[in-house]
Amino acid sequence: MSLKLKSVAALALSAAMMLSVGACGTSDADDSASGSGSSNTVTGYDVSTIKKDPELAKLAASADTVKDGELSAGMELSYAPAEFYAEDGKTAVGYDVDMTKAIAQTLGLKPKIVSAMFDTIIPSIGTKYDLGITAMTITEDRMKSVDFVSYYRAGSTWAVKKGNPKKLDTSNMCGAKIAVQTGTVQEDEANQIAKGCKAGNKAEVMSYKRQAEAATAVATGKADVFYADSPVAGYAISQTDGQLEALGKVEGVAKQGIAIEKGNTQLEEAVQKAVQKLMDDGTYMKILKHWGVESGALDKAEINPSSLD
């Protein structure tokens, strides 16, 4: 990741930083403030010049869940650089935040970012918020509960302490303490690895509610390795002043999507067309480049894509 940030709200790697992240709480909270007038050194891409599309705005307004001119999105705000808190501990920033704002601007709506634990987001779509935009990999299992609009592509990366002191190998993680975030595809994969290990050499899967905690566990020696989305792992590594490094190559590249209430066809179409418009006019790529994650760009936004890789 090219972004240079030493934020207390980024992936924390000291006790003081972890306390700051912990102060964000575990309950849903409205984080729609723009942060104007704050002393942040981290700012998102400016979407203020994006014009409302009247036809798409009309389509979005007809959706059942969209209320009071707001487009609400659930996010797990410790997942830099996709979504996290800036230095003030209040302002939500990241490429998912910018995409939410850009989509809302296109639809003539006010964005409302809602902080939530990752594993609670899908069950709350259509009730607590309209969308789930939180670096979420599209899977067949998740598509049983929600519909998706594809907007990004990412893989998974292992990260260890510099020099790989435990001499781990990505092809054999048996015996390792693996830190992951609860509810992620990486947690599922780590549990599958553990099941395949022989007795006496089992992998221990350490699941954390926030990705920041998983990264910190490795930096402090509580875990041997963490496993996360490639842009997130890359960003975490860049923030540790050489404490962590990637292990092996990026694995399992797959599409990520904006989660929408299943069967909410008006909102699905509005979001898909808004994302495609942002792709076509170049705004989407500008947002990704702003955060140094353009390698995962797609050129087509699809509702429930048939190909997930």
C-alpha positions as CSV (number, residue, x, y, z in Angstrom):
1,M,0.0,0.0,0.0
2,S,1.3,3.4,-0.9
3,L,-0.6,5.5,1.6
4,K,1.6,6.8,4.4
5,L,-0.4,6.9,7.6
6,K,0.5,6.5,11.3
7,S,-3.1,6.7,12.6
8,V,-4.2,5.7,16.1
9,A,-7.3,4.3,14.3
10,A,-5.4,2.3,11.8
11,L,-4.3,-1.3,12.5
12,A,-3.0,-0.7,16.0
13,L,0.3,-2.2,17.0
14,S,0.8,-0.7,20.5
15,A,-1.2,-0.8,23.7
16,A,-2.1,2.9,23.4
17,M,-3.3,2.4,19.8
18,M,-5.3,-0.6,20.7
19,L,-7.0,1.4,23.5
20,S,-7.9,4.0,20.9
21,V,-9.4,1.4,18.6
22,G,-11.2,-0.3,21.5
23,A,-12.8,3.0,22.4
24,C,-14.8,2.8,19.1
25,G,-17.0,0.3,20.9
26,T,-18.7,-2.9,19.8
27,S,-22.2,-1.6,19.2
28,D,-23.6,0.1,16.1
29,A,-22.8,3.8,15.9
30,D,-23.4,6.5,13.4
31,D,-20.2,7.7,11.8
32,S,-21.5,9.9,9.1
33,A,-19.7,13.0,10.2
34,S,-17.5,14.5,7.5
35,G,-14.8,15.4,10.0
36,S,-14.7,19.0,8.8
37,G,-12.5,21.2,10.9
38,S,-10.7,18.3,12.5
39,S,-6.9,17.9,12.6
40,N,-6.8,14.7,10.6
41,T,-3.8,14.0,8.4
42,V,-5.9,11.3,6.6
43,T,-8.6,12.4,4.2
44,G,-10.7,10.6,1.7
45,Y,-11.2,11.3,-2.0
46,D,-13.3,14.4,-2.6
47,V,-16.6,13.3,-4.0
48,S,-18.4,16.6,-3.7
49,T,-18.3,17.3,-7.5
50,I,-20.2,14.1,-8.4
51,K,-23.5,15.0,-9.8
52,K,-26.8,13.4,-9.0
53,D,-28.3,11.2,-11.7
54,P,-32.0,11.9,-11.7
55,E,-33.1,8.6,-13.1
56,L,-31.0,6.6,-10.7
57,A,-32.1,8.8,-7.8
58,K,-35.8,8.1,-8.6
59,L,-35.0,4.3,-8.7
60,A,-33.3,4.4,-5.4
61,A,-36.1,6.5,-3.8
62,S,-38.5,3.7,-4.7
63,A,-36.6,1.1,-2.7
64,D,-38.4,0.0,0.4
65,T,-35.5,0.4,2.9
66,V,-34.2,3.8,1.8
67,K,-35.6,6.4,4.2
68,D,-35.4,10.1,4.9
69,G,-33.1,10.7,2.0
70,E,-30.2,8.6,3.5
71,L,-28.3,5.7,2.2
72,S,-27.0,3.8,5.2
73,A,-24.1,1.3,5.0
74,G,-22.8,-1.1,7.7
75,M,-19.0,-1.3,8.0
76,E,-16.4,-2.9,10.3
77,L,-14.3,0.2,10.9
78,S,-10.9,-1.4,11.8
79,Y,-10.2,-2.7,8.3
80,A,-7.7,-0.3,6.8
81,P,-7.4,0.8,4.1
82,A,-11.0,-0.2,3.2
83,E,-12.7,1.4,6.2
84,F,-11.2,2.7,9.4
85,Y,-11.2,5.7,11.8
86,A,-8.9,8.6,11.1
87,E,-6.7,10.2,13.8
88,D,-9.6,11.8,15.6
89,G,-11.1,8.4,16.3
90,K,-14.5,9.6,14.9
91,T,-14.2,10.2,11.2
92,A,-14.7,7.1,9.0
93,V,-12.2,7.0,6.1
94,G,-11.1,4.4,3.5
95,Y,-11.9,3.4,-0.1
96,D,-15.2,1.7,1.0
97,V,-16.2,4.9,2.7
98,D,-15.4,7.0,-0.4
99,M,-17.3,4.5,-2.6
100,T,-20.3,4.8,-0.3
101,K,-20.2,8.6,-0.4
102,A,-19.8,8.5,-4.2
103,I,-22.8,6.1,-4.7
104,A,-24.9,8.2,-2.4
105,Q,-24.0,11.3,-4.2
106,T,-24.9,9.7,-7.5
107,L,-28.3,8.6,-6.1
108,G,-29.0,12.0,-4.6
109,L,-28.9,10.6,-1.1
110,K,-27.0,11.5,2.1
111,P,-24.5,8.8,3.1
112,K,-24.7,7.3,6.6
113,I,-21.8,5.1,7.8
114,V,-22.8,2.8,10.6
115,S,-20.0,1.0,12.6
116,A,-20.7,-2.7,13.2
117,M,-19.0,-5.9,13.9
118,F,-18.3,-7.8,10.6
119,D,-20.3,-10.9,11.5
120,T,-23.4,-8.9,12.4
121,I,-23.6,-6.9,9.1
122,I,-25.3,-9.4,6.8
123,P,-28.2,-10.2,9.3
124,S,-28.8,-6.4,9.7
125,I,-29.1,-5.5,6.0
126,G,-32.5,-4.2,5.1
127,T,-33.3,-3.4,8.8
128,K,-30.4,-1.5,10.4
129,Y,-28.9,-0.3,7.1
130,D,-29.5,-0.4,3.3
131,L,-26.1,-1.7,2.3
132,G,-23.1,-3.7,3.6
133,I,-19.9,-2.2,2.2
134,T,-17.1,-3.7,4.1
135,A,-14.5,-5.5,1.9
136,M,-16.9,-8.5,1.8
137,T,-16.0,-11.4,-0.4
138,I,-18.9,-12.7,-2.5
139,T,-19.5,-16.4,-1.7
140,E,-22.3,-18.8,-2.7
141,D,-23.2,-19.2,1.0
142,R,-23.5,-15.4,1.6
143,M,-25.7,-15.1,-1.6
144,K,-28.2,-17.3,0.1
145,S,-28.9,-14.4,2.6
146,V,-28.2,-11.3,0.6
147,D,-27.6,-10.1,-3.0
148,F,-24.4,-8.5,-4.1
149,V,-23.1,-5.9,-6.5
150,S,-19.5,-6.6,-7.4
151,Y,-17.1,-3.7,-7.2
152,Y,-13.6,-5.0,-6.3
153,R,-11.3,-8.0,-6.4
154,A,-9.0,-9.2,-3.6
155,G,-7.2,-12.3,-2.4
156,S,-5.9,-13.5,0.9
157,T,-2.4,-12.9,2.4
158,W,-0.5,-14.5,5.3
159,A,1.6,-12.2,7.4
160,V,4.2,-13.1,10.0
161,K,6.9,-11.3,12.1
162,K,9.8,-10.0,10.2
163,G,12.2,-12.9,9.3
164,N,9.5,-15.5,9.9
165,P,11.0,-16.7,13.2
166,K,8.7,-19.7,13.4
167,K,9.7,-20.8,9.9
168,L,6.1,-21.2,8.8
169,D,5.1,-22.4,5.3
170,T,1.8,-21.4,3.7
171,S,1.4,-25.0,2.5
172,N,1.5,-26.4,6.0
173,M,0.1,-24.3,8.9
174,C,-0.3,-27.2,11.3
175,G,1.1,-26.3,14.7
176,A,0.7,-22.6,14.1
177,K,-1.4,-20.1,16.0
178,I,-3.4,-18.4,13.3
179,A,-5.1,-15.0,14.0
180,V,-8.1,-14.1,11.9
181,Q,-11.2,-11.9,12.0
182,T,-14.5,-13.5,13.0
183,G,-16.9,-14.1,10.2
184,T,-14.4,-13.8,7.4
185,V,-13.5,-16.3,4.6
186,Q,-10.1,-16.4,6.1
187,E,-11.5,-17.7,9.4
188,D,-13.3,-20.4,7.4
189,E,-10.2,-21.4,5.6
190,A,-8.1,-21.4,8.8
191,N,-10.6,-23.7,10.5
192,Q,-10.5,-26.1,7.5
193,I,-6.7,-26.1,7.8
194,A,-7.0,-27.0,11.5
195,K,-9.3,-29.8,10.8
196,G,-6.8,-31.4,8.5
197,C,-4.0,-31.4,11.1
198,K,-2.9,-34.5,13.0
199,A,-3.4,-34.8,16.7
200,G,-0.5,-33.3,18.6
201,N,0.2,-30.8,15.8
202,K,-3.1,-29.0,15.5
203,A,-3.3,-25.4,14.2
204,E,-4.9,-23.1,16.7
205,V,-7.3,-20.6,15.2
206,M,-7.5,-17.4,17.2
207,S,-10.6,-15.4,16.1
208,Y,-10.9,-11.7,16.9
209,K,-13.8,-9.4,16.4
210,R,-11.6,-6.7,14.8
211,Q,-8.9,-7.1,12.2
212,A,-6.7,-4.7,14.2
213,E,-6.6,-7.2,17.0
214,A,-5.5,-10.0,14.7
215,A,-2.6,-8.0,13.3
216,T,-1.6,-6.9,16.8
217,A,-1.6,-10.5,18.1
218,V,1.1,-11.3,15.6
219,A,3.1,-8.2,16.3
220,T,3.1,-8.9,20.0
221,G,3.8,-12.6,19.7
222,K,0.4,-13.9,20.9
223,A,-0.1,-15.4,17.4
224,D,2.3,-16.7,14.9
225,V,0.6,-15.5,11.7
226,F,-2.5,-13.7,10.6
227,Y,-4.5,-14.2,7.5
228,A,-6.6,-11.4,5.9
229,D,-7.7,-9.8,2.6
230,S,-4.6,-8.9,0.6
231,P,-5.1,-5.1,0.6
232,V,-5.7,-5.2,4.3
233,A,-2.7,-7.3,5.1
234,G,-0.6,-5.2,2.8
235,Y,-1.7,-2.1,4.6
236,A,-1.1,-3.6,8.1
237,I,2.4,-4.6,7.1
238,S,3.1,-1.1,5.8
239,Q,2.2,0.4,9.2
240,T,4.5,-1.7,11.4
241,D,7.9,-0.2,10.6
242,G,9.2,-3.6,9.5
243,Q,7.7,-5.7,12.3
244,L,5.6,-7.8,9.9
245,E,6.1,-9.2,6.5
246,A,4.0,-11.1,3.9
247,L,4.5,-14.8,3.7
248,G,4.1,-16.4,0.3
249,K,1.9,-15.2,-2.5
250,V,-1.6,-13.8,-2.6
251,E,-4.1,-16.7,-2.6
252,G,-7.6,-17.2,-3.7
253,V,-8.4,-14.0,-5.5
254,A,-12.1,-13.4,-5.5
255,K,-14.7,-10.6,-6.1
256,Q,-16.0,-8.5,-3.3
257,G,-19.4,-7.0,-3.3
258,I,-21.8,-4.5,-1.9
259,A,-24.4,-6.5,0.1
260,I,-28.1,-5.6,-0.4
261,E,-31.3,-7.0,1.0
262,K,-32.2,-10.1,-1.0
263,G,-34.9,-9.3,-3.6
264,N,-34.7,-5.5,-3.2
265,T,-34.5,-5.2,-7.0
266,Q,-34.9,-1.4,-7.1
267,L,-32.0,-0.7,-4.8
268,E,-29.9,-3.4,-6.4
269,E,-30.4,-1.9,-9.9
270,A,-29.8,1.6,-8.6
271,V,-26.5,0.7,-6.8
272,Q,-25.3,-1.5,-9.8
273,K,-25.9,1.4,-12.2
274,A,-24.3,3.9,-9.9
275,V,-21.2,1.9,-9.5
276,Q,-21.0,1.2,-13.2
277,K,-21.3,5.0,-13.9
278,L,-18.5,5.7,-11.4
279,M,-16.4,3.1,-13.2
280,D,-17.1,4.5,-16.6
281,D,-16.4,8.1,-15.7
282,G,-13.2,7.4,-14.0
283,T,-14.2,8.3,-10.4
284,Y,-14.0,4.7,-9.2
285,M,-10.4,4.4,-10.3
286,K,-9.5,7.8,-8.8
287,I,-10.8,6.6,-5.4
288,L,-8.8,3.3,-5.6
289,K,-5.6,5.2,-6.6
290,H,-6.1,7.6,-3.7
291,W,-5.7,4.7,-1.4
292,G,-3.1,2.7,-3.4
293,V,-5.4,-0.3,-4.1
294,E,-6.1,0.1,-7.8
295,S,-4.7,-3.4,-8.5
296,G,-8.0,-4.9,-7.4
297,A,-10.1,-2.8,-9.8
298,L,-13.0,-4.3,-11.8
299,D,-14.4,-2.8,-15.0
300,K,-17.9,-4.2,-14.6
301,A,-20.3,-4.0,-11.8
302,E,-22.7,-7.0,-11.7
303,I,-25.6,-8.1,-9.6
304,N,-24.8,-11.6,-8.2
305,P,-22.0,-12.3,-10.7
306,S,-21.9,-15.8,-12.0
307,S,-18.1,-15.9,-11.8
308,L,-16.8,-15.1,-8.3
309,D,-13.1,-15.0,-9.2
